[in-house]
Amino acid sequence: MEGYLTGFLDDLQRMIGTWANTALPEPHLVSAAAHKARDEAHELVAAAANGFIHDIAEETADVAIALLTIAHRAGFSLKDAIRKKHAVNLTRRWGPPDPLTGVTSHVREGA
């Protein structure tokens, strides 16, 4: 199963990236895709605040599509980047959630 999922994400990145390069303006610009990801993330925050699962799922997919487009345009494997970053996160200490947002951040070294 692990091998299937690994190949699946790489294949999905290639499929979405190829589509994005033909369907979206400025196919060579990573920054354009990053701006799109920011916009979609704002929509995801709004959907999460409303709590409708369908809307949350749709906006999460939009964010994922934008992130896969960034990875494709920049020439790196999002799967590999996620695994590497997750390995770092596993070694970090995490602070308490922010009382207003619920967001938990890692404790900075030396803090």
Buried (B, 14 or more C-beta within 10 A) or exposed (E): EEEEEBEEBBEBBBEBBEBBBEEBEEBEEBEBBBEBBEEBBEBBEEBEEEEEEEBBEBBBEBBBBBBBBBBBBEEEBBBEEEEEEEEEEEEEEEEEEEEEEEEEEEEEEEE
